[in-house]
Structure formats: C-alpha cells, structure tokens
C-alpha cells in the first residue's frame, strides 16, 4: 500500500521524515509549490531517502473553476520548484480537495492519484483517531491520505507505521504501487485494483 502526505513541506515534515526513516518506510509527498520555497533541504532529503516527490499545485486552489491555462500554470510552477530543489521531476499529481474533471485532467497532463482512504486528519486533529484510521482502514493495494502539515499526524506516524507492518503491509511509493500498470495522463487512480 502507499501512504501519502499532502500540503507540505512544512514545519513538521522533518520529524515525519525521521519517523519514516526509523521504520524503513517510503511515502509519497504531494507538495504545494509555494511551500517548497524555503524548504528545499527537506525536499532534497525526501528524494535522497527514497520517497516520491509529487505535485499538488502551487497554491491549493479548486481547479475545476479555473481555465486550462491557469491549471497548467499551477502545475508547471510546482514542477519547476520541486525539480530545482531536488533534481527530480514529479511524475504524478493530486488535485486539491480531489476536485477534478476531464478539463483539469487534460490540462494537468499527468496521472491523477486520488486515495482509497481519507484519514480525515485535516478535520479531526486527533492522534488516536489518526492511528485508528491509518491502521484499520487500509486494504492491500490502497492509497492512504494524510497531511504532513499537522503535528497530530506526525505524532501518530510511529504507531500507524508499526500497525500497518503488523497487519503485513509493505509501505511503498505511489509509483512503486502502480509499477505493474501503465498510468495514463489525466486519468484518476484510487488504488491498485
């Protein structure tokens, strides 16, 4: 299964990277381009430690209300920021709020990775609830959504990672999870099967 983190990098991302490293887990980070600036060292560290760097737009807008040109600008600016910080060009994209349609898919021109489990860490800000959602809800081949900008999520990470391992999961990046499938630009993917 793939564990993913949205909206960073932020002030808690370094701690999360420490916890992922301790557990030997890899994750996918769907980053906001505006948050890359000033956090280039964290972005380089993500790449160096084997995590996947992914695009989540520049400023987290609802893309379905924007022109194709504006959508492309959000994506391209973020691609440049991540590539300049790390030397890695993101291959996958996640639309903010999961809000997408055919026009957005065409404008983005990358596979759109959604999720099979939304931890709702952004809503509840509760360590115990994050652990429960993160350990009990995932299924094989799934994609779990968390946010590395919330300290409760980072504090829950060791128990989530340990609980998933106890359930027999191997934590991989999104691209590793989907390596047996050809992901099409503009198409949406929520899980492996």
Phi, psi and omega in degrees: 000160180247130174258132185234152181229127183254159165080355179273197356288156181215193187294340182259356186296322179300317177298318179298318178299322176301316183290322176296319180297315179302324183267354180073020181265149173248149182224172174245130181251111175271102190261149170273130181304321181295338179270349177291318180300124182092347179238026183303324180297321177294321180294317176298319180297318177306310182297315182299324184270008172090013177275159178266134178261127186224163188262132178229027183079173179282312191230014175064047176273166169280109188289338185292344178261011186246159176289160178301321179296320179292322177298312179301320179298315178303317183286314183295318179300320180290319177305312181298314183299315181292318181293319179295324182285327191235342187081004182249132175263120179301143181251345181231160188222148171231124178287137176305140180064004186071013184276110181209164175206184184299320180296316179298315180303316179294317182293321181291314177070022178225157173300138180259115182263116178264223180204155174260340177226122172259113182294341185057031176298333179290339183262318190263332178048051184224121184301310183298319179293320178298319179297313181299311180296321183286334182262318188276327189279326185297148175237158179306137181082005184274168177235121183253134182259123170229178178228125181278003179270355181252125183295331178296324178293315180296320178293331179279341188307313182302318180289324177296310182299316179295318180295321178293321177297318179298328178281356176095009181280145166255128183266120184233171175283166178302313181295325175293320179300318185264017187298338180271358180243150173268113180275128184264137176305134178088338180283156181254141180226130180249334179198173185291323184251000000 
